[in-house]
Amino acid sequence: MLLEKAELVKELTMMLETYETRREQPVLWDTLSEELLEKQMKGIVGFKIIIDEVQAAFKLSQNRHERIMPAS
């Protein structure tokens, strides 16, 4: 499902707040110019997907045997 512009802005704002606030010079949505935001938004497509199944496989590291691998 593709996100509408308002929802995409909300998601990007939350992402920046999550990952940028700890930085010395954080880049946050409210600090960016309107011109820059409009320009960058043209190249961003937001979407959500529903995951209904996860498949996984156990794999040993290369050149190692199961008996020497640490237990998970």
C-alpha positions in Angstrom: 0.0 0.0 0.0 1.5 3.4 -1.0 1.4 6.2 1.6 -0.3 9.5 1.0 1.9 12.6 1.3 0.7 13.5 4.8 1.4 9.9 6.1 4.8 9.8 4.4 5.7 13.1 6.1 4.6 11.7 9.5 6.7 8.6 9.0 9.8 10.5 7.8 9.5 12.9 10.7 9.4 10.0 13.2 12.3 8.3 11.5 14.5 11.4 11.7 13.5 11.9 15.4 14.4 8.3 16.2 17.8 8.2 14.4 19.0 11.8 14.4 18.3 13.2 17.9 21.4 11.5 19.4 23.7 13.0 16.8 25.8 16.1 17.6 24.2 18.0 14.7 20.8 16.2 14.1 18.9 16.7 10.9 15.3 17.0 11.8 12.2 17.6 9.7 11.4 21.0 11.3 15.0 22.3 10.6 15.0 21.7 6.9 13.9 24.3 4.4 10.5 23.9 2.7 12.2 24.1 -0.7 14.6 21.2 0.1 11.8 19.1 1.6 9.6 19.5 -1.5 12.5 18.7 -3.8 13.5 15.6 -1.9 9.9 14.4 -1.5 9.6 14.0 -5.3 12.1 11.2 -5.1 10.6 9.3 -2.1 7.9 6.7 -2.4 6.6 5.5 0.9 4.8 2.2 1.3 3.7 -0.4 3.8 3.6 -4.1 3.4 1.8 -6.8 5.3 4.0 -9.7 6.3 2.0 -12.9 6.6 4.8 -15.4 6.7 8.5 -15.6 7.7 10.7 -18.3 6.4 14.1 -18.9 7.9 17.0 -21.4 7.6 19.8 -22.3 10.0 23.2 -21.9 8.3 26.6 -22.7 9.7 29.4 -20.3 9.3 31.7 -21.1 6.4 34.3 -23.8 7.2 32.8 -24.7 10.6 31.0 -27.7 11.9 27.8 -27.7 14.0 29.5 -29.1 17.0 31.7 -26.1 17.5 29.0 -23.5 16.9 27.6 -21.7 19.9 24.1 -22.5 20.9 21.5 -19.9 20.0 
